[in-house]
Amino acid sequence: MQVCQLEFQSNFHVVVGNDRSQAAVMVLSKGDSTGGSDNRHPDSDQWLYVVSGEGEAIVEQQRQRLRPGTLLLIECNEAHQIANTGDKPLKTVNFYVPPAYSSRAGQPPERD
């Protein structure tokens, strides 16, 4: 068993995981965004849950409004961007199955 207390600091960091899945928290300040047409997880699905704030996801050129309680599935290899469109920080919890990052610092996994 692994347990962690989520702390929503700035930016993105992986907080817990194992060989099969991992969780990360992300905070985007007002007007900030992350990702784009080259942001893909070729081997992982990403579940994004909005804890607080407002934003917009663009997944494969389709726009989706984000608000507290939104749960978004970004499927394996879908290009995506997340943007804060509100006045307060956009805070999300993200789950990757299987893991998309090799460390808690949020680095892409090493490939064989």
C-alpha positions as CSV (number, residue, x, y, z in Angstrom):
1,M,0.0,0.0,0.0
2,Q,1.1,3.5,-0.8
3,V,-0.5,6.7,0.7
4,C,0.3,10.3,0.1
5,Q,-1.2,13.6,1.1
6,L,-1.7,15.7,-2.1
7,E,-0.1,19.1,-2.0
8,F,-0.9,21.4,-4.9
9,Q,2.3,23.3,-5.4
10,S,3.1,25.0,-8.6
11,N,3.6,23.2,-11.9
12,F,3.5,19.4,-12.3
13,H,4.9,16.5,-10.3
14,V,4.3,12.7,-9.9
15,V,3.3,11.9,-6.4
16,V,2.9,8.1,-6.2
17,G,2.9,5.1,-8.5
18,N,4.0,1.5,-9.2
19,D,4.8,-0.5,-12.3
20,R,1.1,-0.4,-13.4
21,S,-0.1,3.1,-12.8
22,Q,0.9,6.5,-11.3
23,A,-0.7,9.7,-10.1
24,A,0.5,13.3,-10.5
25,V,-0.8,16.7,-9.5
26,M,-0.7,19.8,-11.7
27,V,-1.3,23.4,-11.0
28,L,-1.6,26.0,-13.8
29,S,-1.6,29.7,-12.9
30,K,-4.1,32.1,-14.5
31,G,-3.4,32.2,-18.3
32,D,-0.9,29.3,-18.3
33,S,-1.1,26.2,-20.4
34,T,0.8,23.0,-21.0
35,G,1.0,20.6,-23.9
36,G,0.1,21.1,-27.6
37,S,0.0,19.1,-30.8
38,D,3.2,17.3,-29.9
39,N,2.1,16.4,-26.3
40,R,1.2,12.7,-26.4
41,H,1.6,9.7,-24.1
42,P,2.2,7.0,-26.7
43,D,1.8,4.1,-24.3
44,S,-0.5,5.5,-21.5
45,D,-4.0,6.6,-21.0
46,Q,-4.3,9.8,-18.9
47,W,-7.3,10.5,-16.6
48,L,-7.5,14.2,-15.6
49,Y,-9.7,15.2,-12.6
50,V,-10.3,18.9,-11.9
51,V,-10.1,19.7,-8.2
52,S,-10.5,23.5,-8.5
53,G,-10.3,26.3,-11.0
54,E,-11.5,26.5,-14.6
55,G,-9.9,25.7,-17.9
56,E,-10.1,24.1,-21.3
57,A,-8.7,20.9,-22.7
58,I,-8.0,20.5,-26.4
59,V,-7.8,16.8,-27.2
60,E,-7.2,15.9,-30.8
61,Q,-8.5,19.3,-31.8
62,Q,-11.7,19.0,-29.8
63,R,-12.3,21.5,-27.1
64,Q,-13.7,20.5,-23.6
65,R,-14.5,22.9,-20.8
66,L,-12.9,22.0,-17.5
67,R,-14.4,22.9,-14.1
68,P,-14.4,21.3,-10.6
69,G,-15.6,17.8,-10.8
70,T,-14.7,17.2,-14.5
71,L,-13.2,13.8,-15.2
72,L,-11.5,13.6,-18.6
73,L,-10.0,10.6,-20.3
74,I,-7.2,11.4,-22.7
75,E,-6.6,8.1,-24.5
76,C,-3.2,6.7,-25.4
77,N,-1.4,8.8,-28.1
78,E,-4.0,11.6,-28.3
79,A,-2.5,15.0,-28.7
80,H,-3.6,17.3,-25.9
81,Q,-3.2,20.7,-24.3
82,I,-4.6,22.0,-21.0
83,A,-5.1,25.7,-20.3
84,N,-6.2,27.7,-17.4
85,T,-9.0,30.0,-18.6
86,G,-10.1,31.2,-15.1
87,D,-9.0,33.7,-12.6
88,K,-7.7,31.2,-10.0
89,P,-5.2,28.4,-10.3
90,L,-6.4,25.3,-12.1
91,K,-5.6,22.3,-9.9
92,T,-5.8,18.7,-11.3
93,V,-5.0,15.2,-10.3
94,N,-3.8,13.0,-13.2
95,F,-3.6,9.2,-13.4
96,Y,-1.5,7.4,-16.0
97,V,-2.1,3.8,-16.9
98,P,0.5,2.4,-17.4
99,P,3.0,5.0,-16.0
100,A,4.0,7.8,-18.4
101,Y,6.8,9.2,-16.3
102,S,9.9,7.5,-14.9
103,S,10.3,9.6,-11.8
104,R,8.5,11.9,-9.4
105,A,10.0,14.9,-11.2
106,G,7.8,14.0,-14.1
107,Q,10.4,13.0,-16.7
108,P,9.3,10.8,-19.6
109,P,10.2,7.1,-19.1
110,E,13.4,5.8,-20.5
111,R,12.8,3.5,-23.6
112,D,14.6,0.3,-24.4
